[in-house]
Each structure stands twice: as C-alpha cells, then as structure tokens.
Amino acid sequence: MFNGERAVATSFAAVTVSIPPDAARKVGDVQWPATPPGDPRTDFVTVSADFIEKDAFAASIAALAKTTGRTKVLVFIHGFNNRFDDAVYRFAQIVHDSKVPVIPVLFTWPSRGEIRLRTYNYDRESANYSRDALEALLATLSSYSEITEVNVLAHSMGNWVALEALRGRYMRSAQTPAARRADKIKNVLLVAPDVDVDVFRTQIERMGPARPRIGLIVSQDDRALGLSSLISDGVPRLGEINPNLEPYRSELERQRILVFDLTSMAKSGDDAHDRAFTDVTSVMGMITQRLSAGQTLGDRQAAHPLDVANTLLK
C-alpha cells in the first residue's frame, strides 16, 4: 500500500490481519506466508486493506471504542529497515501477544526497508521528515471525545520520530498543572532507541514537567545499535547503555524514567534489537511483577520488559 518514498501529506488506511491460533505458532514471531495470501490456520493473513480519508479514520476509531469498550489508543512507530507490511504484521503480533486492551494505531514513516549505509542515512532523514506528521496525529487522536488516553510505543529509529514529535508538542503546549491533567498522552515506551544519548538528554529537558511517563528498554548486546554508534563516530545510542553506570543512572533517576535492561535475557541466536517483541511473554511477566511489587517510575533499579503498556494501561 505504501513504499519508501516520502509524501507531501499524511495518508490513512485500515488493515485487518488474521493471526493463527497460538497452538499453531511460536508466540513472539510473525508467521509470514510462503505464498500470498497464506493459510490463516498457520500464517498471518491480510483480510482487508483499504485506503480511507481522515474523517473515515475518525469514524473507525469511534466505532471501535463503542463496540469494544476500549478508550485507550496505542500508537506504534516502527524503526529502520521496515517496510509497510513489516510494520503492520509486527504491530499486529505485538498487540495480539501482549493482549493489551487498546485501539491499535500504526504510524508508519517512509523507510527504504533495506540494510545499507546509504539507506540508513535516507531513513534517518525520513524520520526527521515525519516528526511533524506524528505530532499532528497525536493531537488528532487526543481531540477525539471517545478517547481517554493515548500511549506511544516506539522501536529503534522510530524513537527519534517519537521523541522529536513529543518535544515539539510539549514545547508548544502550556506547562501548567491544568494542561498536564488534561493531556491525554500518558505513557511512552522507548524500545531499543537508536537515539544519541546526549540528544536524548536535551529532548527530555525541553519537554518539561508536562511530559508523559517514560519507560526505556535497553540491551547492552544490541549489535544493531552498536553499528549505529559506529556510524555516529562512536557516540553511544540510548538503547545500548548500561543503566547502572554513571552518568546514566543518576540522569535516568532524576528524570523519573523507568528502565528495563534485557541483556540478561539473551538466548543463543536471538536478536537483541527485537528481544522485547520476540520474548514478549517473559518480558511482560517481569514488568508486571516489578510494578505490582510497588516500584514506580521514579525507581532506578533496572529490570526487564515489553509492555509498560500492559500494566500501565490497565
């Protein structure tokens, strides 16, 4: 439906995905069909895919809220090297496996969907290009009377889009207690963020006290972020830091950012960059246990995750 080329305006679409029974699949994986359209008994299958106008998008959100009773939205922003179909199926897998009670909204930006240095630079500029569109989407969702809460889940380079959009939003909004209470954006989960650690510090500072609660997922063995750091002249990426070391520990505590370190969850042959999604069941259990024990967003002890969503959204 969409390629890696940049557009002058935001487009909208509605996609329905069928996911095979858990007994017929490995939870955490996307079961791609060998040939289209696939077998719904064993494969992810696209049931429908339609371009829609913005007013139809609003109507579909309202209809979902009415039929499901769900009033919280989860916006997912994919990362580098993700085609549109990659992002759709991955988000479907995340929502299905995490069982988060939300209305899912995918924000997809123009990635080339290729692993090359030249396309990495293209994707990074596309992320910059898309930040205003995401800021506008968050404002649109927040304006719907049927929606009580908007939450953000970003992965890899998608964290740059998310943080820049939030930075712009909160720089422009009134930094008052009343504005903070009225704001519908409540939680932001940054998974393996491909973001310069120094730039992140300034982004958080500029958001001010009105910013939403933030959860951070890191893996110190994330080779994809290690390569990104190399491309960036050795500057560490936020998603690969050791949160127990200074100055990160004190900074994260001061900013009341809840950190989950997935390094100890490493398994032979796994991909640290996607670990939060592929081992979603274990990650969710660890988060639930940690938060149910009374730990808050201000605590600095690192643990493990994927869904600050599943616990914080309930």
Residue pairs with C-beta under 8 A, 6 or more apart in sequence:
1 13
1 15
1 49
1 51
1 84
2 11
2 13
2 84
2 108
2 110
3 84
3 110
4 83
4 110
4 111
4 112
4 113
4 122
4 126
5 110
6 110
6 126
6 129
7 110
10 133
10 136
10 137
11 51
12 51
12 52
12 53
12 54
12 56
12 57
13 49
13 50
13 51
13 52
14 48
14 49
14 50
14 52
14 56
14 57
14 60
15 46
15 48
15 49
15 50
15 88
16 46
16 47
16 48
16 49
17 44
17 45
17 46
17 47
17 88
17 89
17 92
18 40
18 44
18 45
18 46
18 47
19 25
19 44
19 92
19 93
19 96
20 31
20 40
20 41
20 42
20 43
20 44
21 41
24 41
24 42
25 31
25 42
27 97
27 280
27 281
28 93
28 97
28 277
28 278
28 279
28 280
28 281
29 93
29 278
30 44
30 89
30 90
30 92
30 93
31 42
31 43
31 44
32 38
32 43
32 44
32 89
33 39
33 43
33 44
33 45
34 43
37 45
37 46
38 44
38 45
39 45
44 89
44 92
44 93
46 88
52 60
54 140
58 140
58 144
61 73
61 103
61 105
61 141
61 144
61 146
61 147
62 144
62 146
64 70
64 103
65 71
65 103
65 146
65 147
66 146
68 103
70 101
70 102
70 103
71 103
71 146
71 147
71 148
71 149
72 101
72 102
72 103
72 147
72 148
72 149
72 150
72 151
72 313
73 102
73 103
73 104
73 105
73 141
73 147
73 149
73 150
73 151
74 95
74 100
74 102
74 103
74 104
74 105
74 151
74 152
74 153
74 309
74 313
75 105
75 106
75 107
75 137
75 138
75 141
75 150
75 151
75 152
75 153
76 87
76 91
76 94
76 104
76 105
76 106
76 107
76 153
76 154
76 155
77 107
77 109
77 134
77 152
77 153
77 154
77 155
77 158
77 159
77 161
77 162
78 86
78 87
78 90
78 91
78 106
78 108
78 109
78 111
78 155
78 156
78 158
79 111
79 154
79 155
79 156
79 157
79 158
79 159
79 192
79 194
80 111
80 120
80 123
80 124
80 156
80 157
80 194
81 111
81 112
81 113
81 114
81 115
81 119
81 123
82 90
82 108
82 111
82 113
83 111
83 113
84 108
86 113
87 106
87 108
88 106
88 108
90 277
91 104
91 106
92 104
93 277
94 153
94 277
94 280
94 306
95 102
95 104
97 280
97 281
98 280
98 284
98 306
98 307
98 309
98 310
99 310
100 307
100 309
100 310
100 313
101 313
101 314
102 151
102 309
102 313
103 147
105 137
105 141
107 130
107 133
107 134
107 137
107 161
109 126
109 127
109 129
109 130
109 133
109 134
109 158
109 161
110 126
110 129
110 130
111 123
111 126
111 157
112 119
112 122
112 123
117 231
120 228
120 231
123 157
124 157
124 160
127 157
127 158
127 160
127 161
127 164
128 160
128 164
130 161
131 160
131 161
131 164
131 165
131 168
132 165
132 168
134 161
134 162
134 165
135 165
135 166
135 168
135 169
138 150
138 152
138 165
138 166
138 169
138 185
139 169
141 147
141 150
141 184
142 150
142 183
142 184
142 185
147 184
148 184
149 184
149 186
149 313
150 184
150 185
150 186
151 185
151 186
151 187
151 188
151 189
151 309
151 312
151 313
152 162
152 166
152 185
152 187
152 188
152 189
152 212
153 189
153 191
153 309
154 161
154 162
154 163
154 188
154 189
154 190
154 191
154 193
155 191
155 192
155 277
156 191
156 192
156 193
156 194
156 224
156 239
156 273
157 194
159 190
159 191
159 192
159 193
159 194
159 195
159 238
159 239
160 193
160 194
160 195
162 188
162 190
163 190
163 193
163 195
163 200
163 203
164 203
166 185
166 188
166 203
166 207
166 211
166 212
167 203
167 206
167 207
169 185
170 206
170 207
170 208
170 210
170 211
171 206
171 207
171 208
173 179
173 183
173 210
174 210
175 208
175 209
175 210
176 210
179 210
180 209
180 210
183 210
183 212
185 212
186 212
186 213
186 312
187 212
187 213
187 214
187 215
187 308
187 309
187 312
187 313
188 212
188 213
188 214
188 215
189 214
189 215
189 217
189 305
189 306
189 307
189 308
189 309
190 214
190 215
190 216
190 217
190 238
190 239
191 217
191 239
191 276
191 277
191 306
192 217
192 218
192 219
192 222
192 224
192 225
192 239
192 272
192 273
192 274
192 275
192 276
193 200
193 216
193 237
193 238
193 239
194 224
194 225
194 228
194 237
194 238
194 239
195 203
195 237
195 238
195 239
196 232
196 235
196 236
196 237
196 238
197 235
197 236
197 237
197 238
197 241
197 248
198 235
200 238
201 251
204 211
204 214
204 255
204 257
213 256
213 258
213 297
213 308
213 312
214 255
214 256
214 257
214 258
214 297
215 257
215 258
215 259
215 260
215 297
215 305
215 308
215 312
216 238
216 243
216 252
216 257
216 258
216 259
216 260
217 239
217 259
217 260
217 262
217 276
217 305
217 306
218 238
218 239
218 240
218 241
218 243
218 259
218 260
218 261
218 262
218 263
219 239
219 240
219 261
219 262
219 263
219 266
219 272
219 273
219 275
220 240
220 241
220 242
220 261
220 263
221 263
221 266
221 272
222 237
222 239
222 240
222 272
222 273
223 272
223 273
224 271
224 272
224 273
225 237
225 239
225 240
225 273
226 240
228 237
229 235
229 236
229 237
229 240
241 248
242 248
242 261
243 249
243 252
243 259
243 261
243 300
243 302
244 261
244 302
249 300
252 259
252 300
253 298
253 300
256 297
256 298
257 297
258 295
258 296
258 297
258 299
258 308
259 300
259 302
259 303
260 283
260 286
260 287
260 302
260 303
260 304
260 305
260 308
261 302
261 303
261 304
262 272
262 275
262 276
262 279
262 283
262 304
262 305
263 272
264 304
265 275
265 279
265 282
265 283
265 304
266 272
266 275
267 279
270 278
270 279
271 278
275 283
276 283
276 305
276 306
277 306
279 306
280 306
280 307
282 304
283 304
283 305
283 306
283 307
284 305
284 306
284 307
284 310
284 311
286 303
286 304
286 305
287 303
287 304
287 305
287 306
287 307
287 308
287 310
287 311
288 310
288 311
290 303
290 304
291 311
291 312
292 311
295 301
295 303
307 313
